[in-house]
Amino acid sequence: MSHRRPCVFAKRLNWVIVAIALLASVGCGSRHTVPQGAPVDKDLERSNRAARTAFENGRIQQAAGLYRQSLAQAYLRDDLAAAVDAKYNLAVCLTLLESDPEALSLVVQAREELLRADQSVPGDILLLEATVRYRLGQLQEAWQLTENILQATDPIPAAVTSKTRFLRGLIAYDRGDSPKLKEEIAALAGSTSAVIVADRQELIGHLALSERGWDEAIRVFDEVAAIRRETLDYRGMVKALAKAGEACERAGRGAAASRRYLRAGQSTALQGNLDQAQIWLARAVQLADQVGDETLAQEARLQLTQLQKKQPAMSGDYASGKEGP
C-alpha cells in the first residue's frame, strides 16, 4: 500500500519542533513511497506496517527498531526511495527519543542521497532537518533550511509551509528578532485550523515574553495549552504550560508558576520524558517553597520523589521528546 502523509508529519512536529516539533506536532504518519504497479516486498511492507502501528501506539523505541529493519531491507533491495523513507521515519523516532545527533545524521544522509541521484529534496525532509538543527542550537543552519523550503519552485504541502513558518517564528524569538517574529505571526493569520491557530498563538505568546507583557503571555500560553489538549497534542500542551509558568514566574507570581510547572511535570512524566519532568517538578517545588505554599510544595515534592523512584524502571520508550517545536 502506498502512503505518504506530509500533513501528519506536521502534526508530529508539534511536539516536537521544534515540535521540533520543531518537530514535532504528533497518530503519526510515515513517509512510504512505492512505485505504482511494482511488485510488493512483503518483508519491507511488514516492517513498515509494524513500525507505523508501534509509533501510533506510543511505542517509539520499538518503532525505531522496526524502521532500522526497514532501512536494512531497503539497502538489500538497493531501493533509494525506501531507504530515504526509512531514514526519515527513523529520524522522527530518534528526535522523540532525544537522540538528536543521530537523527540529524540520518536526515542529512537522506537529503544527500537524493541529491546524488539528481532528485529534488521534499520539503518535509528539509523541515525535519531544520527542526533537528534548531533543537541542537544550530539556528543559522535551521533558518537557511527554512529559506530553502519557502523558496522552492516545487509545490509544497500547506502543512509543511505552516510548520516552516512556526519554526521560523521560534528561531526569530531565540535570536531576539521581534520584526521577523511578527512577520511569521502575520504569515499564519487567517487559518481556521486548530493546529495553526495554536501555532500562531504560541508565537504571539513568545512575542509577549520578548516585550515583557507577562499578563498577555500568561493568557496566551494558557489558551495554547487548552487548544493543544483538545487536538490531543499533549507534548505541545506541556510546552505551553511551562511557558505560561515562565511568564508567571517573571511576573512574580510564584504560586501560579509552580502550579503550571507541576501540571507540566506530571503530564511529561506520564509521556515518558523523565529528565524534563524532573526539571519542571523541581522548579515547582522551589517556587512553592519560596512563596510558603506548603500544600503545593508537598504535592510537587511527592510527585518528584515518586518519579525519581520509578525512573530506572520507566526509562527508555516514550512518545514525546524534550521541550521544543
C-alpha positions in Angstrom: 0.0 0.0 0.0 1.4 3.4 -0.9 1.0 6.2 1.6 2.8 9.5 2.1 1.3 11.8 4.6 3.2 15.0 5.0 0.2 16.6 6.7 0.6 14.2 9.5 4.3 14.9 9.7 3.3 18.5 10.6 1.2 17.1 13.5 4.2 15.1 14.6 6.3 18.2 14.6 4.1 20.0 17.1 5.9 18.2 19.6 8.2 18.3 18.7 9.9 21.3 16.6 10.8 22.4 17.4 7.9 20.1 17.7 10.5 20.3 16.8 8.4 19.7 17.0 10.0 21.7 15.9 9.3 18.9 15.1 7.1 17.5 16.1 3.4 18.2 16.2 2.4 14.2 16.8 -1.3 9.3 15.1 1.7 9.8 13.2 2.1 9.1 9.6 5.1 8.0 7.7 6.9 8.5 4.5 6.4 5.5 2.4 6.7 5.6 -1.4 6.1 2.6 -3.6 6.1 2.9 -7.4 2.7 2.2 -8.8 2.4 -1.3 -10.2 5.7 -2.5 -8.7 5.8 -5.9 -7.0 5.5 -5.6 -3.2 8.4 -6.6 -1.0 6.4 -8.3 1.8 9.2 -8.1 4.3 9.6 -4.4 3.8 5.8 -3.8 4.0 5.6 -5.9 7.1 8.3 -4.0 9.0 6.9 -0.6 7.8 3.4 -1.6 8.9 4.5 -2.8 12.3 6.7 0.3 12.8 3.8 2.6 12.0 1.5 0.7 14.4 4.1 0.9 17.1 4.6 4.6 16.6 0.8 5.3 16.6 0.6 3.5 19.9 3.4 5.4 21.5 6.0 2.6 21.4 8.7 4.8 19.9 11.7 2.6 20.8 10.0 -0.4 19.1 9.1 1.7 16.1 12.7 2.9 15.8 14.0 -0.7 15.8 11.4 -1.7 13.1 12.4 1.2 10.9 16.0 0.1 11.2 14.9 -3.2 9.8 13.1 -1.4 7.0 16.3 0.5 6.3 18.3 -2.7 6.1 15.7 -4.2 3.7 15.8 -1.1 1.6 19.5 -1.4 1.1 19.2 -5.1 0.4 16.8 -4.1 -2.4 19.1 -1.2 -3.5 15.9 0.9 -3.2 16.6 4.6 -2.8 13.0 5.7 -2.2 12.5 3.1 0.5 15.9 3.9 2.2 15.0 7.6 2.3 11.6 6.9 3.7 13.1 4.6 6.4 15.8 7.2 7.3 13.1 9.9 7.6 10.8 7.8 9.8 13.7 6.6 11.9 14.9 10.2 12.4 11.5 11.2 13.6 11.5 8.4 16.2 15.0 9.4 17.3 14.1 13.0 17.8 11.2 11.8 20.1 13.8 9.7 21.9 16.1 12.7 22.3 18.8 11.2 20.1 19.1 14.4 18.0 22.6 13.9 16.7 21.8 10.5 15.2 18.5 11.9 13.9 20.4 14.7 12.2 22.9 12.3 10.6 20.1 10.2 9.1 18.2 13.1 7.7 21.3 14.7 6.2 22.2 11.3 4.6 18.7 11.1 3.2 19.0 14.6 1.7 22.4 13.9 0.2 21.4 10.6 -1.3 18.5 12.3 -3.1 20.8 15.0 -4.4 23.4 12.4 -5.6 20.6 10.8 -7.5 19.7 14.1 -9.1 16.3 14.2 -7.3 14.7 17.1 -5.5 14.6 17.1 -1.8 11.0 17.2 -0.5 10.0 20.0 1.9 9.2 17.6 4.7 12.7 16.3 4.8 14.2 19.8 4.8 11.8 20.7 7.6 12.8 17.7 9.7 16.4 18.7 9.3 15.7 22.3 10.2 13.8 21.2 13.2 16.6 18.9 14.5 19.2 21.6 13.9 17.0 24.1 15.8 16.8 21.6 18.7 20.6 21.3 18.6 21.0 25.1 18.7 22.1 25.4 15.1 19.9 28.5 14.5 21.6 29.8 11.4 21.6 26.4 9.6 18.0 25.9 10.6 17.0 29.3 9.3 18.7 28.7 6.0 16.8 25.5 5.5 13.5 27.2 6.1 14.5 29.8 3.5 15.2 26.9 1.1 11.8 25.4 1.8 9.9 28.7 1.2 11.9 29.5 -2.0 11.4 26.1 -3.5 9.9 26.0 -7.0 8.1 22.7 -6.5 4.7 22.8 -4.8 4.9 22.5 -1.0 2.1 21.0 1.1 0.3 23.6 3.1 1.1 21.7 6.3 4.8 21.9 5.6 4.6 25.6 4.8 2.7 26.4 8.0 5.1 24.4 10.2 8.0 26.1 8.5 6.5 29.5 9.4 6.1 28.3 13.0 9.7 27.1 13.2 10.9 30.4 11.8 9.0 32.2 14.5 10.6 30.2 17.2 14.0 30.8 15.7 13.3 34.6 15.5 12.3 34.6 19.2 15.5 32.8 20.2 17.5 35.3 18.1 15.7 38.3 19.7 14.4 39.3 16.3 11.0 40.7 17.0 10.3 42.1 13.5 10.9 38.6 12.0 8.7 37.1 14.7 5.9 39.4 13.8 6.3 38.5 10.1 5.8 34.9 10.9 2.8 35.6 13.1 1.2 37.6 10.3 2.0 34.7 7.8 -0.1 32.3 9.9 -3.1 34.6 10.2 -6.5 33.7 8.8 -6.4 29.9 9.2 -9.3 28.1 10.9 -7.2 25.0 11.6 -6.9 24.5 15.3 -3.2 23.4 14.9 -2.3 26.5 13.0 -4.3 28.7 15.4 -2.3 27.2 18.3 1.0 27.7 16.5 0.2 31.3 15.8 -0.9 31.9 19.4 2.2 30.3 20.7 4.3 32.7 18.6 2.2 35.6 20.0 3.0 34.3 23.5 6.7 34.4 22.7 6.3 37.9 21.4 4.6 39.0 24.6 7.5 37.4 26.6 10.0 39.4 24.5 8.1 42.6 25.1 7.7 41.8 28.9 4.0 41.6 28.6 3.7 39.0 31.3 -0.1 39.1 31.7 -0.6 38.7 28.0 1.9 35.9 27.8 0.2 34.0 30.6 -3.2 34.4 29.0 -2.0 33.3 25.5 0.1 30.3 26.7 -2.8 29.1 28.8 -5.0 29.3 25.7 -2.5 27.5 23.6 -2.3 24.7 26.2 -6.1 24.3 26.1 -6.1 24.1 22.2 -3.2 21.6 22.2 -5.1 19.5 24.7 -8.2 19.5 22.5 -6.2 18.5 19.5 -4.5 15.7 21.5 -1.1 17.3 21.2 0.0 16.6 24.8 3.6 17.4 24.1 2.7 20.8 22.8 0.3 21.2 25.7 3.0 20.8 28.3 5.4 23.1 26.5 2.7 25.8 26.6 2.0 25.1 30.3 5.7 25.5 31.1 5.9 28.7 29.1 2.9 30.0 31.0 4.7 29.1 34.1 7.8 31.0 32.9 5.6 34.1 32.3 4.0 33.7 35.8 7.5 33.5 37.3 8.7 36.6 35.5 5.5 38.4 36.7 6.4 37.5 40.3 3.5 35.0 40.7 5.4 32.2 42.3 2.4 30.0 43.3 0.8 30.3 39.8 4.1 29.4 38.2 4.5 26.5 40.5 1.1 25.1 39.7 1.8 25.2 35.9 5.2 23.6 36.3 3.6 20.9 38.4 0.9 20.2 35.8 3.5 20.2 33.0 5.8 17.9 35.0 3.0 15.4 35.8 2.0 15.1 32.2 5.5 15.0 30.8 6.4 12.2 33.3 3.5 10.1 32.0 4.6 10.8 28.5 7.9 9.3 29.4 10.2 12.3 29.2 11.6 11.8 32.7 14.5 14.3 32.6 12.3 17.2 31.6 9.6 16.2 34.1 12.1 16.3 36.9 13.3 19.8 35.9 9.7 21.1 35.9 8.7 19.3 39.1 11.9 20.5 40.9 11.1 24.1 39.8 7.5 23.7 41.1 8.9 22.6 44.5 11.4 25.5 44.6 8.8 28.2 43.8 6.2 26.8 46.2 8.8 26.8 48.9 9.7 30.4 48.1 6.1 31.6 48.5 5.4 29.5 51.5 2.7 27.4 49.9 3.3 24.2 51.9 0.4 22.2 50.4 1.6 22.9 46.8 5.2 22.2 47.7 4.3 19.0 49.3 2.3 17.8 46.3 5.1 18.7 43.9 7.7 17.2 46.1 5.7 13.9 46.3 5.4 13.8 42.5 9.2 14.4 42.2 10.1 11.8 44.7 7.8 9.2 43.1 9.3 10.0 39.7 12.9 9.6 41.0 12.0 6.2 42.4 10.4 5.0 39.2 12.9 6.4 36.8 15.1 3.3 36.3 12.1 1.2 35.5 10.5 3.8 33.3 13.5 4.9 31.3 13.6 4.1 27.6 10.5 4.3 25.4 8.3 7.3 25.3 6.1 9.2 22.8 7.3 12.7 23.5 10.7 14.3 23.5 12.3 17.3 25.0 10.8 20.7 25.0 10.9 22.4 21.6 8.8 22.7 18.5 
